Amino acid sequence: MQYHGRPGAVSGQGTPPRRGLAPLPAPRLLDQVRGACRVRHYSLRTERAYVGWIRRFIVANGKRHPRDMGGAEVASFLTALATRGRVAASTQNQALSALLFLYRVVLDVELPWLDDVVRAKRPRRVPVVLSRGEVARVLGALDGVHWLMAGLLYGSGLRLMECLRLRVKDVDFARKEITVREGKGRKDRRVPLPGTLREALERQIARARLLHEADLAAGHGEARLPYALARKYPNAGREWGWQFVFPSLQVSRDPLDGVLRRHHLDEAGLQRAIKRAIHVAGVAKPATCHTLRHSFATHLLEAGHDIRTIQELLGHKDVATTQIYTHVLNRGGSGVLSPLDRA
């Protein structure tokens, strides 16, 4: 299902087309959404999420064009997500963000009711944290590249996609640090490179180099570059430093430009491996890949590192986000003597 622009819209800024030439069709609505996302350098994940929510919104309203709808339809759609769909607050907020993007950016419609839409608030929960022993058991249940990536999540505090998108040029063995490029909020930061992982990481990079050399010999070997860098430096994508540390085992067509290239490993593989490792390790907590990052921050705080340093390592914009980890110091059950034990 796709939607065209307003009837009669042509490329001549309102002037009639020349005789004998058919007017150019206006871009379809969802194609306009995709184009607007790419101009603003949104990730492919965000682009697909926005397109998906906008499509659901249109279908839920009888396939009417969004220009023919307004605040009542948006409010009804978001309410239905919460009441009938029982989605999480973060999911409802993502749907709202997609519709805000549609109206304000794509359709250039400033509707005052959008400012009055109340965003659902996320429940403030204490993060799940593993003990040092539990982390050791989970890592012990992993091997190979999954062990290495999980080690970076815990040992360097990386987010899942930051680990997968790591480039060779951003690993500095001499300085024992990793540079995270374009992290959340499009910020760069430096994090420690654990000495325990050095040899395994060197071996992984050596394997990645063999794959890259084979790709070059086959006429491929061009990594996807951020933003307009590929136009400014046409050959940079083939340079060794720009290759992914954790490359996919297969080459594939890039969905953005159709070029055949080797992308990084898919996140689902690591997620499944860690889920199995948590089960094998006998950890009853609802842990995920992100739990290793939570554990990194909590264990640093327990070791006496100051909150500002941890904020920088995690890449948090606001220190208030980092302060949630102080629960281990002032709200942890181990820090309080039960009145039953005082008897």
Secondary structure, DSSP 8 states (H G I E B T S, - for coil): -----STT--TTTTS---TT--------HHHHHHHHHHHTT--HHHHHHHHHHHHHHHHHTTT--GGG--HHHHHHHHHHHHHTS---HHHHHHHHHHHHHIIIIIS----THHHH---------------HHHHHHHHHT--HHHHHHHHHHHHS---HHHHHT-BGGGEETTTTEEEE-S-TTS--EEEE--GGGHHHHHHHHHHHHHHHHHHHHTT------STTHHHHSTTGGGSGGGSBSSB-SS-EE-TTT--EE--B--HHHHHHHHHHHHHHTT--S---HHHHHHHHHHHHHHTT--HHHHHHHHT-SSHHHHGGGGHHHHT-GGGS--HHHH-
